[in-house]
Amino acid sequence: MDSATIEHSPVPPHVSSNETDPEDVDNNIGLIPNPVTPDVLVRPDRRQVVYNAEERKVLDAHKERYLASKSVEEHKSVAKTYILPDIFQYWDDIGHEIGDSRTQTRKLVAWMQNTWRGTKVAETVIAGAAMKRTEVLWQTRKDDVFAEIARLMGLDSVSTQTPNWFAFRMKALGIILQHMSALDLEKLDRQGEAIVSAANQDNERKQQLAEKHAISRFSKGTKCHWNEMRVLSLSFVAYTDSSNKLVVQVHDQMAELMEVDAPLFESQYRPQVHQMKLYVMEYITQMKKILNPGPQPWAPGGTGKNVRDLNLQFDHYGFPILPPALNTKSGDLPVKKELEDMVRKYLAKHYKLATGGKTKHVPYKQLQENQARFIFPEYLPSGFEMKDPRDLTLSELLSLIDHILGRQETHPTSHIFRFSVVNAKRKGYNPVRTHYPDDSGNEHFKPEKPSDPVPIPVPVPVPTWTVSKQPKKQSNATKA
C-alpha cells in the first residue's frame, strides 16, 4: 500500500528525529511527534513518488464515482472515461512528461484499486461459519457422490484409486444438490452446523487456526473499520499456540492505514508496550484460574501424609504462588518442617527468577546482614528479620506466610514478593541488578557507595644505580 511520508530537513545522525519542543510533550505518554500534514505520497522505500497533493485533487474529484461502481468492468470504465483523461490533461498543462501512456494507465489503475476501497464492511469468513453445501454433502453422503461419479464416467463403480475420478467430483455434487428438495437442503444445512459445532470444540484445531489466522483476521477487521468509520485501533492479540503457550502480540496498522511512512507504535514505545503485554498475560492467567481453580491444596492435621498438597503453584512466567487455602489462623496446620520446605522452595524460586535463571541458592548469610538491600520492607511483615527458613521459629514462619497470602489477594503475582538485588558472588557481598522476567525489578536499584580507600603505606626509598646505555647502532639504510 502506498503511504504518506513527512519531509524533514536533514538531521544529524546523533540527534533523534523525535525530539520536540517541551510544549508538545504529553507528560503521560512521553514525547509525541509534531503534527504535520503530509504532502507527498511515496512508497515505503521513499524512493518512488506516486502522486502529489495537486495530482490527488484531480484524482479525488472522481473518487466517489469510482467507489459507486459495482464491478471491475465499471471501475475500468470510470477510469478510462473520466480519470485518465483528466490526469493526462493536467500533466499536459503543467508540462509534465507522461512517457508511455499504457504504463501510466496500469500504474494509476493499480493505485486506485489499492487505495480507494469501498466503505461497506466486507463479509469475512470466520472459523465456525456455515460450511458450503458441497462440502457437507461430500462428508455426509460420500457413497452417493461416488455412485454419481461412476454414472458420469460410464463405470460400474469408482473409488479414490480410479484414474481421473476427481475431475468429475464437483459436477457430481452439483447434480445431487439439484435433485434435492427444499426439506433435504435444510436438513443438509443442519448437518453442516453440527459439523462446525463439533469442530469448534477441538482445542487443538483452535490453536492451529489462531497461529495461522489470528493476525490476518485482525488485519481485515481493522481495514474494514478504517474504510467504513475512519476508526484506528491498537490491539493486543492473545491466544494459546499449539505448544499450549500463551502468546500476546501487538497488532498496529495505524500508520499504514493513514498512509504515513512512520515507525510503528510498538517501536516508539517499546518498554511501555512490553510491560502492557506482561499485564495482559498476567490478567488472562488470573482469569483462567478463576475459570478453573482446580483442587484446593491443603495438608490436614500436620501429619506430613499430604505434603504434596503444599506444592507451590506458578503463573505463566514462573512466579510462585503459595497454596491459597492455607490458613495460618487455623489450629489445624502442617508440621513446621513442611512449612519450612514450602517457604524455602518459594524463596529459591524467586531468587532463581531474580538472577535470570543462574542460581536458586539464596545467600541467606549476606541477606541477613543486608536485608534492607535485598528485600524492600513492603514484601515482609513489619519488623521481620529474614533468615534461612530452617532458623525461623514457627510463629515467624506463619507471620511470613500470612503476609505473602495477604498480598496474593491484592497484588499481581509478579509483585507479591521480590528481591531488589541479587549477589554476584558466592562469597562476600556484591549486589547487582535483578533480572526478573518482567524486567521491572530494577527501578529501586542503587549501586553501593564505594568504601573509603585503604591507605597504602609509603615505600621506603631504596638505593638506585645508574646504568649506562650503549648507543644504538644505526642501520645501513639510516646512514644512507
Order of alpha helices (4+ residues) and beta strands (2+ residues): beta-beta-beta-alpha-alpha-alpha-alpha-alpha-alpha-alpha-alpha-alpha-alpha-beta-beta-alpha-alpha-alpha-beta-beta-alpha-alpha-alpha-alpha-beta-beta-alpha
